[in-house]
């Protein structure tokens, strides 16, 4: 029983930072898509939400590789 509990605790400790990072990325993604929707300089009116998210994800991944 103790080994199972220890395993569950170790998994939980390992998952918490990943879930925080995912929450940060999701927030960043949502904010950037909102910015794209409001931007007057970019003509993305014909783009749907999935296309805009793909554009943002590509950009975020390229930024992460520099950081």
Buried (B, 14 or more C-beta within 10 A) or exposed (E): EEEEEEEEEEEEEEEEEEEEEEEEEEEEBEEBBEEBEEEEEEEEEEBEEEEBBEBBEEEBEEEEEEE
